[in-house]
Amino acid sequence: MRSQASNTCRTVPIMTLSPAFSTCPVKRLYVGSAVVDSISDWREISAQEQRDSFLLDLERSRIVKFSFWSALGAAGVLFVLALSPSLFAEDLPPLPPVEAEPAVKASPEDEPEQPPTDDVSEAQDREPAETEGPVAAPAQTAPPTAPKKKKPAPLPFPGPKTLPATGPYKVLFFQNDFSYKKDPDHDYVFGEELKDMPFELFGYPLTVSTGGEVRHRFMNEDNRLRPGGPLHAEYNLWRWRHYVDGKLGNFRVYAEMLTADAFDTDGPDQPIDVNRWDLQNLFIDWMFWEGELGRHTFRYGREELLFGRQRLVSPLDWANVRRNFQGYHYLLKGDNFAFDGFAVNPVNTATGFGPFFDHDSGHDRPDHNVWFGGTHYTYSGWKNTIVDAYWFVLDTNKQATAKPDVHRHTFGSRWSHLEPITDSAGTDVRVWDYDVEAGVQAGADKSRDVIAGFATAIVGHTWKKPTWTPRVSGLFYYGSGTVDAAGSNNTFNVLFPLAHAYWALSDNLSGQNLFDYSVQFDMKPTKKTAITSAVHWFQLASDQDTAYNVAGVPVGKPGNGKQLGTALDLYGYYYFNPNFDIQLGYSWFWYGEYIERTAPRDDATQFYVQTSLRY
């Protein structure tokens, strides 16, 4: 018999991780399709329904736990933003004021020449020197002069993809630059209070920065070249990145957390979509020498890699899970050049290695069966010009992957140049931009000799006087394919590219065995808005090789023609400020004869809306 209700209600836990059950008669507990009004009713529920309820409650508890920690992290950020850095350091000894120039210079030869100036503000603020005898009459003050003109900013090089300006936030968060805060008249950026906060530790100056990003993207796509055949997929992706950066003398420790998830998915989770609560970056830097060449730094730990225009090595920010590696990295940074040497192992499955189930909820681990290393050199000492030269090596003995038994060396170079056209007043009215890159690969795949390569060129023209600053560009790309299946392997391996920016937004193809001819048009209707349209014509470089999807997996069979199809991309963004932007895009892919014969499906479409908040 059900007990009578009393004036006091008590709560009884039904089972572990289940919602509490109240004995109040007005309270009810829903278990599957049954309604429970009392403990006796609960006992009458079948064991199967109890198990179903437990699993449902367990999933709810994961969501509640996830929401709790997300809300707690956001509340913590807002709480710290409400405090000033001085509050944290009020009990510490006062730090010396920040000086515009170092107090001690190595030698007069090392000091750069200063241009002559008529600015007398420093002389006017200086106190008169003490003299013997009567006080001398004050010296005549020089007449005021007009303020100096600011040096014009260097011309920006077009990036791989038209993206909103994010100010001090960089693609790699450990390269963020908030040095603008030294200017008292700077424009405020939300979250800057948490950057370069001054402290003192054991008598040494310590700076700490913290911040991050929250991003959401809605996706709707049809008939992409994915494993499992054509399908419709509609889903949501979200991720949260948060970092802490500490610098003490010549040492630096950087840590960045990432949690990425997909929900409302129509299909299985993808390796580049899900990675919950893991360390994305965690490394220590030691700047062990600073000389005439520049700063020499040794880095060990887990980090994201980015070189050049990200054609071969990129963190792949489009993916919900960014690529990362773990190992050793030597960095040399000079006034007009940078040199990197590294030897690392891939970590998460966004790199294309490792089983997905190891990493969606578990802790990421470096894959010691795969080594990636090499050197990269960048020179920017010539006006409006960047030159890259690099050597990369990929070595793997891992068989359970799309890239087994690989030992490839990639040698390449890139030249990028801007050529401004000025009017009679010396103002840039138009700008030509050029970008050329090529490389060769040699080595062995599955005991077959490798001789492969790629080449690409972009020529663009920007009109700077019109309000919309339109730009038109043309692109050519060639990635080699195997000519004779019984001979050497001629298929170029694209390594770890930003494929999304180069081979159409629909992410159907990689740059292996591929010809791509493209025309792109960009315009900026307002200072905070940009719109881009691009058309791509794709075909196989060799009809004796297959096509390759964006993950590098073969699609179809050789001997079925060369036409892959035509793609049209339309996308744009609205840039509110360096902290927040919204992007959206729509793309079509009309398949050609090769896909129609070997992987038949209707034409592909893709729509997305993405919002990003940086703090």
C-alpha positions as CSV (number, residue, x, y, z in Angstrom):
1,M,0.0,0.0,0.0
2,R,1.2,3.5,-0.9
3,S,2.1,5.5,2.2
4,Q,0.0,8.6,3.0
5,A,1.4,12.0,2.2
6,S,2.8,14.0,5.1
7,N,3.6,17.7,5.5
8,T,7.3,17.0,5.1
9,C,8.6,15.5,1.9
10,R,11.7,13.4,1.8
11,T,13.9,12.6,-1.2
12,V,15.1,9.1,-1.8
13,P,17.8,8.3,-4.3
14,I,16.5,5.5,-6.6
15,M,19.9,4.4,-7.9
16,T,23.4,5.6,-8.5
17,L,23.5,8.6,-10.9
18,S,19.7,8.6,-11.1
19,P,17.6,11.7,-10.3
20,A,16.4,11.7,-6.7
21,F,12.9,10.5,-6.1
22,S,10.5,12.5,-3.8
23,T,7.8,10.9,-1.7
24,C,5.6,13.9,-2.2
25,P,2.4,12.7,-4.0
26,V,2.6,15.5,-6.5
27,K,6.1,14.4,-7.7
28,R,6.6,11.8,-10.3
29,L,9.5,10.0,-11.8
30,Y,9.4,9.0,-15.5
31,V,11.2,5.7,-16.3
32,G,11.0,4.8,-19.9
33,S,7.3,4.8,-20.7
34,A,6.2,4.2,-17.1
35,V,5.4,6.8,-14.5
36,V,6.5,6.1,-10.9
37,D,4.7,7.7,-8.0
38,S,6.3,5.8,-5.1
39,I,9.1,3.4,-4.2
40,S,6.7,0.5,-4.3
41,D,5.8,1.4,-7.9
42,W,9.6,1.6,-8.7
43,R,10.0,-1.9,-7.4
44,E,7.3,-3.1,-9.8
45,I,9.2,-1.7,-12.8
46,S,10.9,-4.5,-14.7
47,A,14.7,-4.9,-14.4
48,Q,15.1,-4.1,-18.1
49,E,13.3,-0.8,-17.7
50,Q,15.5,0.0,-14.7
51,R,18.6,-0.7,-16.8
52,D,17.2,1.5,-19.6
53,S,16.6,4.2,-17.0
54,F,20.1,3.9,-15.6
55,L,21.7,4.3,-19.1
56,L,19.4,7.3,-19.9
57,D,20.3,8.9,-16.6
58,L,24.0,8.1,-17.1
59,E,23.9,9.9,-20.4
60,R,22.1,12.8,-18.8
61,S,24.7,13.0,-16.1
62,R,27.5,13.2,-18.7
63,I,25.6,16.2,-20.3
64,V,25.1,17.8,-16.9
65,K,28.7,17.3,-16.0
66,F,29.8,18.7,-19.3
67,S,27.5,21.7,-19.0
68,F,28.6,22.2,-15.4
69,W,32.3,22.4,-16.2
70,S,31.7,24.6,-19.2
71,A,29.6,27.0,-17.2
72,L,32.2,26.9,-14.4
73,G,35.0,27.7,-16.8
74,A,33.1,30.5,-18.4
75,A,32.2,31.9,-14.9
76,G,35.8,31.7,-13.9
77,V,36.9,33.7,-17.0
78,L,34.3,36.4,-16.3
79,F,35.3,36.6,-12.7
80,V,38.9,37.0,-13.5
81,L,38.1,39.6,-16.1
82,A,36.3,41.6,-13.4
83,L,39.6,41.9,-11.5
84,S,42.6,44.0,-12.5
85,P,46.1,42.5,-12.7
86,S,47.1,44.8,-9.9
87,L,44.8,43.1,-7.5
88,F,46.8,39.9,-7.9
89,A,50.1,41.6,-7.5
90,E,49.2,44.1,-4.7
91,D,51.2,42.1,-2.1
92,L,54.2,41.7,-4.3
93,P,57.2,44.1,-4.3
94,P,56.8,46.8,-6.9
95,L,58.1,45.9,-10.3
96,P,60.4,48.3,-12.2
97,P,58.6,50.3,-14.9
98,V,58.5,49.0,-18.4
99,E,61.1,50.8,-20.5
100,A,60.9,51.4,-24.2
101,E,64.5,50.4,-24.7
102,P,66.6,47.8,-22.8
103,A,68.5,49.3,-19.9
104,V,71.8,47.8,-21.2
105,K,72.9,47.2,-24.7
106,A,75.4,44.7,-25.8
107,S,77.6,47.2,-27.7
108,P,77.3,50.4,-29.7
109,E,77.6,48.3,-32.9
110,D,74.6,46.3,-32.0
111,E,72.4,49.4,-31.5
112,P,70.4,50.2,-34.6
113,E,70.8,53.6,-36.2
114,Q,68.1,56.0,-35.1
115,P,66.7,58.4,-37.7
116,P,67.1,62.1,-36.9
117,T,64.1,63.6,-35.2
118,D,62.8,67.0,-34.2
119,D,60.7,65.7,-31.4
120,V,61.6,67.7,-28.3
121,S,59.0,66.3,-25.9
122,E,61.7,64.3,-24.0
123,A,63.9,67.4,-23.6
124,Q,61.0,69.5,-22.4
125,D,60.0,67.0,-19.7
126,R,63.6,66.6,-18.4
127,E,64.5,68.6,-15.2
128,P,67.3,71.2,-15.5
129,A,70.7,70.0,-14.3
130,E,72.1,71.4,-11.0
131,T,74.8,74.0,-11.6
132,E,77.3,75.8,-9.3
133,G,76.6,79.5,-8.5
134,P,73.6,81.4,-9.8
135,V,70.9,79.5,-11.6
136,A,71.3,79.8,-15.3
137,A,68.5,81.2,-17.3
138,P,66.4,78.5,-18.9
139,A,67.4,77.7,-22.4
140,Q,65.1,78.8,-25.2
141,T,62.6,76.2,-26.1
142,A,62.6,74.9,-29.6
143,P,59.5,75.7,-31.6
144,P,56.9,72.9,-31.7
145,T,56.9,70.7,-34.8
146,A,54.2,68.9,-36.6
147,P,53.7,65.3,-35.3
148,K,55.6,62.7,-37.2
149,K,53.8,60.7,-39.8
150,K,53.3,57.0,-38.9
151,K,55.2,54.6,-41.1
152,P,52.8,52.9,-43.4
153,A,51.9,49.3,-42.5
154,P,53.4,46.7,-44.8
155,L,51.1,45.3,-47.5
156,P,49.2,42.2,-46.3
157,F,49.8,38.9,-48.1
158,P,46.6,37.1,-49.1
159,G,46.1,34.0,-46.9
160,P,45.1,30.5,-48.0
161,K,41.5,31.5,-47.4
162,T,39.7,34.8,-46.8
163,L,39.2,35.0,-43.1
164,P,38.2,37.8,-40.7
165,A,41.0,39.8,-39.0
166,T,41.4,38.6,-35.5
167,G,43.8,41.2,-34.3
168,P,46.2,39.9,-31.6
169,Y,44.8,36.4,-31.9
170,K,46.8,34.1,-34.3
171,V,46.1,30.8,-35.9
172,L,48.4,29.3,-33.2
173,F,47.4,30.7,-29.9
174,F,50.9,30.4,-28.5
175,Q,51.9,33.1,-31.1
176,N,49.3,35.6,-29.9
177,D,50.7,39.1,-29.7
178,F,49.2,41.7,-27.2
179,S,52.2,44.0,-27.3
180,Y,49.9,46.8,-28.5
181,K,48.9,47.2,-24.8
182,K,52.0,49.3,-24.3
183,D,50.4,52.0,-26.3
184,P,48.1,54.0,-23.9
185,D,45.9,55.0,-26.8
186,H,45.2,51.5,-28.1
187,D,41.8,50.2,-28.9
188,Y,40.4,47.9,-26.2
189,V,40.1,44.2,-26.9
190,F,37.9,42.1,-24.6
191,G,40.1,39.9,-22.4
192,E,43.3,41.9,-22.8
193,E,43.4,42.3,-19.0
194,L,44.3,38.6,-18.8
195,K,47.2,39.0,-21.2
196,D,50.8,39.7,-20.2
197,M,49.9,40.1,-16.5
198,P,53.0,41.1,-14.5
199,F,54.0,39.1,-11.4
200,E,57.2,38.4,-9.5
201,L,58.5,35.0,-8.6
202,F,61.7,34.5,-6.5
203,G,62.7,38.1,-7.4
204,Y,62.3,37.5,-11.2
205,P,59.7,39.1,-13.4
206,L,56.9,36.7,-14.4
207,T,54.2,37.3,-17.0
208,V,51.1,35.2,-17.3
209,S,48.5,35.2,-20.0
210,T,45.3,33.2,-20.3
211,G,42.5,33.1,-22.8
212,G,40.8,30.9,-25.4
213,E,38.0,30.4,-27.9
214,V,34.5,28.9,-28.0
215,R,33.3,27.9,-31.5
216,H,30.1,26.4,-32.9
217,R,29.3,25.3,-36.4
218,F,26.1,23.9,-37.9
219,M,26.7,21.6,-40.9
220,N,24.3,20.4,-43.6
221,E,25.8,18.2,-46.3
222,D,24.7,15.8,-49.0
223,N,26.6,13.1,-51.0
224,R,30.2,13.9,-50.1
225,L,32.9,11.4,-50.9
226,R,32.9,9.8,-47.5
227,P,33.3,6.1,-46.6
228,G,30.0,4.2,-46.5
229,G,28.5,5.7,-49.7
230,P,26.4,8.8,-50.3
231,L,24.3,10.1,-47.5
232,H,22.7,13.2,-46.0
233,A,24.3,14.5,-42.8
234,E,23.1,17.4,-40.6
235,Y,24.9,18.0,-37.3
236,N,26.4,20.5,-34.9
237,L,30.0,20.9,-33.9
238,W,31.3,22.8,-31.0
239,R,34.7,23.2,-29.3
240,W,36.3,25.0,-26.5
241,R,40.0,25.9,-26.3
242,H,41.6,27.5,-23.3
243,Y,45.3,28.2,-22.7
244,V,47.6,29.4,-19.9
245,D,51.0,30.9,-20.9
246,G,53.7,31.6,-18.4
247,K,57.1,33.3,-19.1
248,L,59.9,33.5,-16.5
249,G,63.2,34.8,-17.7
250,N,64.4,32.6,-20.6
251,F,61.9,29.9,-19.8
252,R,58.3,29.5,-20.9
253,V,55.6,27.0,-20.2
254,Y,52.5,26.9,-22.4
255,A,49.4,24.6,-21.9
256,E,46.2,24.5,-23.9
257,M,43.1,22.4,-23.3
258,L,40.7,21.4,-26.1
259,T,37.3,19.7,-25.9
260,A,35.5,19.1,-29.1
261,D,32.2,17.3,-29.7
262,A,29.5,16.7,-32.2
263,F,25.8,16.4,-31.4
264,D,22.5,15.8,-33.4
265,T,24.6,13.8,-35.8
266,D,22.9,11.6,-38.5
267,G,25.9,9.4,-38.9
268,P,29.0,8.1,-37.0
269,D,31.3,10.6,-35.3
270,Q,34.4,11.5,-37.4
271,P,38.0,11.5,-36.1
272,I,38.3,15.3,-36.9
273,D,35.1,16.1,-35.0
274,V,35.3,14.6,-31.5
275,N,38.1,14.7,-28.9
276,R,36.8,15.4,-25.4
277,W,38.8,17.0,-22.6
278,D,42.4,16.6,-23.7
279,L,45.7,18.5,-23.8
280,Q,46.1,20.1,-27.3
281,N,49.4,21.9,-26.5
282,L,51.8,21.4,-23.6
283,F,55.4,22.4,-24.0
284,I,58.3,24.1,-22.4
285,D,60.6,26.6,-24.1
286,W,64.2,27.4,-23.2
287,M,65.7,30.4,-25.0
288,F,69.3,29.3,-24.4
289,W,71.2,31.9,-26.5
290,E,70.6,35.3,-28.1
291,G,73.3,36.5,-30.5
292,E,73.8,38.3,-33.8
293,L,71.8,35.8,-35.7
294,G,68.8,36.0,-33.4
295,R,67.2,34.0,-30.6
296,H,67.8,30.3,-30.3
297,T,65.1,28.4,-28.5
298,F,64.7,24.7,-27.7
299,R,61.1,23.4,-27.3
300,Y,60.0,20.0,-26.0
301,G,56.4,18.8,-25.7
302,R,53.1,18.7,-27.5
303,E,52.4,21.5,-30.1
304,E,50.6,22.3,-33.3
305,L,52.7,22.9,-36.4
306,L,52.2,25.5,-39.2
307,F,54.6,26.3,-42.0
308,G,54.3,28.6,-45.0
309,R,50.8,28.8,-46.6
310,Q,49.8,25.6,-44.9
311,R,49.8,23.5,-48.1
312,L,51.8,20.7,-46.5
313,V,51.8,21.4,-42.7
314,S,48.8,22.9,-41.0
315,P,46.9,22.5,-37.7
316,L,43.7,22.4,-39.9
317,D,41.7,24.9,-38.0
318,W,38.6,24.1,-40.1
319,A,38.4,20.7,-38.3
320,N,36.8,20.6,-34.9
321,V,39.9,18.7,-33.7
322,R,43.1,20.5,-34.6
323,R,46.2,18.4,-35.5
324,N,49.0,18.2,-33.0
325,F,52.4,16.5,-32.6
326,Q,54.8,15.8,-29.8
327,G,58.5,15.8,-29.8
328,Y,61.5,18.1,-30.2
329,H,61.7,21.5,-31.9
330,Y,64.5,24.0,-32.4
331,L,63.6,27.6,-33.4
332,L,65.9,30.3,-34.6
333,K,64.3,33.7,-35.0
334,G,66.2,36.7,-36.6
335,D,65.1,40.1,-37.7
336,N,64.2,39.0,-41.2
337,F,64.3,35.2,-41.2
338,A,63.1,32.2,-39.2
339,F,64.5,28.6,-39.1
340,D,62.8,25.6,-37.6
341,G,64.1,22.0,-37.1
342,F,61.9,19.4,-35.6
343,A,61.3,15.7,-35.0
344,V,57.9,14.8,-33.7
345,N,55.2,12.0,-33.5
346,P,51.6,12.6,-34.4
347,V,49.2,12.6,-31.5
348,N,45.5,12.9,-32.2
349,T,43.6,11.2,-35.0
350,A,43.2,14.5,-36.9
351,T,46.7,13.8,-38.1
352,G,45.4,10.8,-40.0
353,F,47.0,8.1,-37.7
354,G,45.6,6.1,-34.9
355,P,42.3,4.4,-34.2
356,F,39.5,6.8,-33.5
357,F,38.2,5.0,-30.4
358,D,41.5,5.6,-28.6
359,H,41.0,9.4,-28.6
360,D,37.3,10.5,-28.6
361,S,37.1,10.3,-24.8
362,G,40.5,8.8,-23.7
363,H,43.8,10.6,-23.3
364,D,45.8,11.3,-26.5
365,R,49.1,9.7,-26.8
366,P,51.9,10.2,-29.3
367,D,52.2,7.4,-31.9
368,H,55.8,6.3,-31.8
369,N,55.3,4.2,-35.0
370,V,55.2,7.4,-37.0
371,W,57.9,10.1,-37.2
372,F,57.6,13.4,-38.9
373,G,60.5,15.8,-39.0
374,G,62.6,18.2,-41.1
375,T,63.6,21.8,-41.4
376,H,61.8,24.9,-42.6
377,Y,63.5,28.3,-43.5
378,T,61.7,31.6,-44.2
379,Y,63.4,34.8,-45.4
380,S,61.5,38.1,-45.5
381,G,64.4,40.6,-46.0
382,W,63.4,41.6,-49.5
383,K,60.7,44.2,-49.8
384,N,57.2,42.7,-50.2
385,T,58.7,39.3,-50.7
386,I,58.7,36.0,-48.7
387,V,60.8,33.0,-49.6
388,D,60.5,29.5,-48.0
389,A,62.7,26.5,-48.4
390,Y,62.1,23.2,-46.6
391,W,62.8,19.5,-46.2
392,F,60.2,17.2,-44.6
393,V,60.5,13.5,-43.9
394,L,57.6,11.2,-43.0
395,D,58.5,7.7,-41.8
396,T,55.9,5.1,-40.6
397,N,55.9,1.4,-40.0
398,K,52.3,1.4,-39.0
399,Q,50.1,-0.9,-41.1
400,A,46.6,-0.1,-39.7
401,T,46.4,3.2,-41.5
402,A,45.7,4.8,-44.9
403,K,49.4,5.6,-45.1
404,P,51.3,2.4,-44.2
405,D,55.0,1.7,-44.6
406,V,55.9,5.1,-45.7
407,H,59.4,6.7,-46.0
408,R,59.2,9.9,-48.0
409,H,61.4,13.0,-48.2
410,T,59.9,16.2,-49.5
411,F,62.1,19.0,-50.8
412,G,60.3,22.2,-51.7
413,S,60.4,26.0,-52.0
414,R,58.0,28.9,-52.2
415,W,58.2,32.4,-53.5
416,S,55.5,35.0,-52.6
417,H,55.6,38.6,-53.8
418,L,53.5,41.8,-53.8
419,E,53.8,44.4,-56.6
420,P,52.0,47.6,-55.7
421,I,50.9,50.1,-58.5
422,T,51.0,53.7,-57.3
423,D,49.4,56.9,-58.5
424,S,51.1,60.3,-59.0
425,A,50.8,61.0,-55.2
426,G,52.6,57.7,-54.3
427,T,49.5,56.0,-53.0
428,D,49.0,52.3,-53.7
429,V,45.9,52.0,-56.0
430,R,46.3,48.4,-57.2
431,V,48.4,45.5,-56.0
432,W,49.5,42.4,-57.9
433,D,50.1,39.3,-55.7
434,Y,52.1,36.2,-56.8
435,D,52.6,32.9,-55.0
436,V,54.5,30.0,-56.5
437,E,55.4,26.8,-54.7
438,A,56.8,23.4,-55.9
439,G,58.3,20.3,-54.4
440,V,59.5,16.8,-55.1
441,Q,59.2,13.6,-53.1
442,A,61.6,10.6,-53.0
443,G,61.7,7.5,-50.9
444,A,59.8,4.3,-50.7
445,D,56.2,3.2,-50.1
446,K,55.7,-0.5,-49.4
447,S,59.1,-1.3,-50.9
448,R,58.2,0.6,-54.1
449,D,60.4,3.5,-55.1
450,V,58.8,6.9,-54.9
451,I,59.3,9.7,-57.4
452,A,56.5,12.3,-57.1
453,G,56.0,16.0,-56.9
454,F,53.6,19.0,-56.9
455,A,53.5,22.5,-58.3
456,T,51.1,25.4,-57.8
457,A,50.8,29.1,-58.7
458,I,48.4,31.9,-57.7
459,V,48.2,35.3,-59.4
460,G,45.9,37.9,-58.0
461,H,45.0,41.5,-58.6
462,T,43.5,43.9,-56.0
463,W,41.9,47.3,-56.7
464,K,42.5,49.3,-53.5
465,K,40.7,52.6,-54.4
466,P,37.1,51.2,-54.8
467,T,35.2,51.0,-51.6
468,W,34.8,47.2,-51.9
469,T,38.5,46.6,-52.7
470,P,37.8,43.7,-55.2
471,R,40.3,41.1,-55.9
472,V,40.4,38.6,-58.8
473,S,42.8,35.6,-58.7
474,G,43.6,32.5,-60.7
475,L,45.0,29.3,-59.3
476,F,46.7,26.3,-60.9
477,Y,47.6,23.1,-58.9
478,Y,49.2,19.9,-59.9
479,G,49.8,16.9,-57.7
480,S,51.3,13.9,-59.4
481,G,49.7,10.5,-59.8
482,T,51.1,7.0,-60.5
483,V,51.6,6.4,-64.2
484,D,52.4,2.6,-64.1
485,A,51.0,0.5,-61.3
486,A,53.8,-2.0,-61.8
487,G,56.6,0.6,-61.6
488,S,57.5,3.3,-59.1
489,N,55.0,5.1,-57.0
490,N,54.4,8.6,-58.4
491,T,51.4,9.6,-56.2
492,F,52.3,12.8,-54.3
493,N,51.7,12.6,-50.5
494,V,50.2,15.9,-49.3
495,L,51.3,15.2,-45.7
496,F,49.2,17.4,-43.3
497,P,47.6,20.1,-45.5
498,L,44.9,22.7,-45.1
499,A,42.9,21.0,-47.8
500,H,39.7,22.9,-47.0
501,A,41.3,26.2,-48.2
502,Y,42.7,24.9,-51.5
503,W,40.6,22.0,-53.0
504,A,37.1,23.4,-52.5
505,L,35.1,23.9,-49.3
506,S,33.1,20.7,-49.8
507,D,36.2,18.7,-48.8
508,N,35.8,16.0,-51.3
509,L,39.4,15.7,-52.6
510,S,43.0,15.9,-51.5
511,G,45.9,17.1,-53.7
512,Q,47.0,13.7,-54.7
513,N,46.8,12.7,-58.4
514,L,45.0,16.0,-59.1
515,F,44.8,18.9,-61.5
516,D,42.9,21.9,-60.2
517,Y,42.2,25.1,-62.2
518,S,40.4,27.8,-60.2
519,V,39.2,31.4,-60.4
520,Q,38.4,33.3,-57.3
521,F,36.7,36.7,-56.6
522,D,36.9,38.5,-53.3
523,M,35.3,41.7,-52.2
524,K,34.7,43.7,-49.0
525,P,31.3,45.5,-49.1
526,T,32.2,47.0,-45.7
527,K,35.2,47.1,-43.4
528,K,33.7,44.3,-41.4
529,T,32.3,42.2,-44.2
530,A,33.9,40.0,-46.9
531,I,32.4,37.8,-49.6
532,T,34.3,35.2,-51.7
533,S,33.3,33.1,-54.6
534,A,35.5,30.4,-56.2
535,V,35.1,28.0,-59.1
536,H,37.2,24.8,-59.4
537,W,37.6,22.4,-62.3
538,F,39.1,19.1,-61.1
539,Q,40.5,16.2,-63.1
540,L,42.9,13.3,-62.5
541,A,46.6,13.9,-63.2
542,S,46.9,10.3,-64.3
543,D,44.1,8.0,-65.4
544,Q,46.2,5.0,-64.3
545,D,45.7,6.1,-60.6
546,T,42.6,6.6,-58.5
547,A,41.1,9.8,-57.0
548,Y,41.7,10.4,-53.3
549,N,39.3,11.8,-50.9
550,V,40.2,14.5,-48.3
551,A,41.6,11.9,-46.0
552,G,43.9,10.5,-48.6
553,V,41.8,7.3,-49.1
554,P,41.5,6.0,-52.7
555,V,38.1,6.5,-54.4
556,G,37.1,4.4,-57.4
557,K,39.3,2.4,-59.8
558,P,41.7,3.6,-62.6
559,G,40.7,3.6,-66.2
560,N,37.3,5.3,-65.8
561,G,38.1,8.7,-67.3
562,K,39.8,11.7,-65.8
563,Q,37.0,14.2,-65.1
564,L,36.3,14.6,-61.4
565,G,33.8,17.5,-61.6
566,T,33.3,21.2,-61.0
567,A,32.9,22.9,-57.6
568,L,31.5,26.3,-56.8
569,D,32.0,27.9,-53.3
570,L,30.3,30.9,-51.9
571,Y,31.2,32.1,-48.4
572,G,31.6,35.2,-46.3
573,Y,31.9,36.6,-42.9
574,Y,30.9,39.5,-40.7
575,Y,33.6,40.7,-38.4
576,F,32.2,42.3,-35.2
577,N,35.6,42.8,-33.6
578,P,38.8,40.8,-32.9
579,N,36.8,38.7,-30.4
580,F,33.8,37.7,-32.4
581,D,32.9,36.8,-36.0
582,I,30.3,34.8,-37.8
583,Q,30.9,32.9,-41.1
584,L,28.6,31.1,-43.5
585,G,29.1,29.3,-46.7
586,Y,27.4,27.2,-49.4
587,S,29.1,25.0,-51.9
588,W,28.2,22.7,-54.8
589,F,30.1,19.9,-56.4
590,W,28.9,18.6,-59.7
591,Y,30.5,15.2,-60.2
592,G,32.2,14.2,-63.5
593,E,32.5,11.0,-65.4
594,Y,35.0,9.4,-63.1
595,I,32.8,9.6,-60.0
596,E,29.7,8.7,-61.9
597,R,31.3,5.5,-63.1
598,T,33.1,4.4,-59.9
599,A,31.2,6.0,-57.0
600,P,27.9,7.0,-58.4
601,R,25.8,9.5,-56.4
602,D,23.9,12.7,-56.9
603,D,25.8,16.0,-56.9
604,A,27.0,17.2,-53.5
605,T,26.0,20.3,-51.6
606,Q,27.2,21.7,-48.3
607,F,26.0,24.6,-46.1
608,Y,27.5,25.8,-42.8
609,V,27.1,28.6,-40.3
610,Q,30.0,29.2,-37.8
611,T,30.4,31.6,-34.9
612,S,33.7,32.1,-33.0
613,L,34.2,33.9,-29.7
614,R,37.8,34.6,-28.6
615,Y,38.6,35.9,-25.2
